[in-house]
């Protein structure tokens, strides 16, 4: 897996999230109720298609061995 240092704008968001974990400004959770007759296979395929098409949804942030966010 390739990793890159965060951009200044990403660092700002990263540190803000660490400093104020209770704030939902960058993470907006929601619940979407599903009907009983939902086709789970089609839903799974649709979500996988979305994630495959949008690389920004596959981004992971982590702290490397030097303590640097990447």
Phi, psi and omega per residue, in radians:
X1 nan 2.226 3.071
X2 -1.334 2.581 3.039
X3 -2.384 2.649 -3.080
X4 -2.365 2.615 3.033
X5 -1.127 2.633 3.137
X6 -1.271 2.576 3.010
X7 -1.252 2.857 -3.133
X8 -1.000 -0.731 -3.141
X9 -1.155 -0.661 3.098
X10 -1.183 -0.687 3.111
X11 -1.065 -0.715 3.131
X12 -1.048 -0.803 3.125
X13 -1.150 -0.759 -3.128
X14 -1.023 -0.886 -3.117
X15 -1.192 -0.605 3.099
X16 -1.103 -0.737 3.112
X17 -1.134 -0.660 3.107
X18 -1.201 -0.694 -3.081
X19 -1.259 -0.632 -3.089
X20 -2.209 1.225 -3.059
X21 -1.141 -0.366 -3.121
X22 -1.404 -0.226 -3.102
X23 -1.440 2.368 -3.092
X24 -1.784 0.379 -3.074
X25 -1.069 -0.618 -3.122
X26 -1.872 -0.198 -3.126
X27 -2.238 1.886 -3.070
X28 -1.947 1.661 -3.140
X29 -1.277 2.619 3.058
X30 -2.658 2.787 3.086
X31 -2.032 2.297 3.086
X32 -2.001 1.884 3.140
X33 -1.184 2.412 3.132
X34 -1.921 2.626 3.097
X35 -1.347 2.851 -3.136
X36 -1.165 -0.421 -3.082
X37 -1.708 0.401 3.131
X38 -1.140 2.427 3.076
X39 -1.531 1.719 -3.061
X40 -1.030 -0.669 3.134
X41 -1.079 -0.765 3.119
X42 -1.200 -0.689 3.098
X43 -1.074 -0.801 3.124
X44 -1.056 -0.798 3.140
X45 -1.087 -0.692 3.131
X46 -1.132 -0.770 3.128
X47 -1.133 -0.729 3.096
X48 -1.096 -0.662 3.110
X49 -1.119 -0.750 3.126
X50 -1.077 -0.832 -3.118
X51 -1.172 -0.593 3.100
X52 -1.179 -0.580 -3.088
X53 -1.424 -0.413 -3.031
X54 -2.086 1.722 -3.083
X55 -1.084 -0.495 -3.132
X56 -1.156 -0.349 3.075
X57 -1.377 -0.204 -3.139
X58 -1.772 0.103 -3.122
X59 -1.223 2.381 3.054
X60 -2.166 2.406 3.073
X61 -1.858 2.465 3.107
X62 -2.667 2.893 3.061
X63 -1.751 2.164 -3.119
X64 -1.379 -3.112 -3.075
X65 -1.128 -0.303 3.105
X66 -1.634 0.028 -3.125
X67 1.475 0.205 -3.116
X68 -1.612 2.296 3.042
X69 -1.233 2.394 -3.132
X70 -2.412 nan nan
